Amino acid sequence: MDKHLMASVYELKGQREKAISIYRDILKSNPTDKGAEANLRRIATRKVATKGINNDMLTYFKKSRTKSELYELERWLLGN
């Protein structure tokens, strides 16, 4: 079965993490696959309930692009 189709089926069944995993695998073998990239971005950034979340850190997380930025977020989450 085509990996794109398989990921779509998992997504439709509500198995979001499996779909994300498949799209990541596709991108590992073909980093220029625009369809997999767009679908992964859409699934991974789907609106999640953020009530009670520190909005400054949520914004920081959304804009983080480097390992050092993600490390800083991890330190904040762990209280270090």
C-alpha positions in Angstrom: 0.0 0.0 0.0 1.2 3.5 -0.8 2.6 5.2 2.3 0.7 8.4 1.7 -2.5 6.4 1.5 -1.7 4.5 4.6 -1.0 7.7 6.6 -4.3 9.1 5.4 -6.1 6.0 6.5 -4.5 6.2 10.0 -5.4 9.9 10.2 -9.0 9.2 9.3 -9.2 6.5 11.9 -8.0 9.0 14.5 -4.6 7.4 14.8 -2.7 10.7 14.5 0.7 9.5 15.9 0.9 6.6 13.4 0.1 9.0 10.5 2.8 11.4 11.8 5.3 8.5 12.0 4.6 7.5 8.4 5.0 11.0 7.1 8.3 11.3 8.9 9.5 8.1 7.4 8.5 9.3 4.0 10.5 12.5 4.5 13.6 10.6 5.8 13.7 8.8 2.5 12.6 11.7 0.3 13.1 15.1 2.0 11.7 17.0 -1.0 8.2 15.3 -0.8 6.0 18.4 -0.5 2.8 16.4 0.0 4.3 14.5 3.0 5.7 17.8 4.4 2.4 19.6 4.1 0.4 16.8 5.6 2.8 16.4 8.5 2.7 20.1 9.2 -1.1 20.1 9.0 -1.5 17.2 11.4 1.3 18.2 13.8 0.0 21.8 14.1 -3.7 20.9 14.4 -5.4 23.0 17.1 -5.0 21.5 20.5 -6.8 22.7 23.7 -4.4 25.3 25.2 -6.5 26.4 28.2 -4.2 27.0 31.1 -1.0 27.0 29.1 1.5 29.8 29.4 0.9 31.6 26.1 4.4 33.1 26.0 5.9 29.7 26.1 3.4 28.3 23.6 4.3 31.1 21.2 8.0 30.3 21.8 7.4 26.6 21.1 5.6 27.4 17.9 8.5 29.6 16.7 11.3 27.3 17.8 13.4 26.1 15.0 16.8 25.2 16.4 18.0 22.6 18.9 19.1 25.3 21.3 15.7 26.9 21.3 14.0 23.5 21.9 16.6 22.8 24.7 15.6 26.1 26.3 12.0 25.2 26.2 12.8 21.8 27.7 14.7 23.4 30.5 11.7 25.7 31.2 9.3 22.7 31.2 11.5 20.8 33.6 11.9 23.8 35.8 15.7 24.0 35.4 
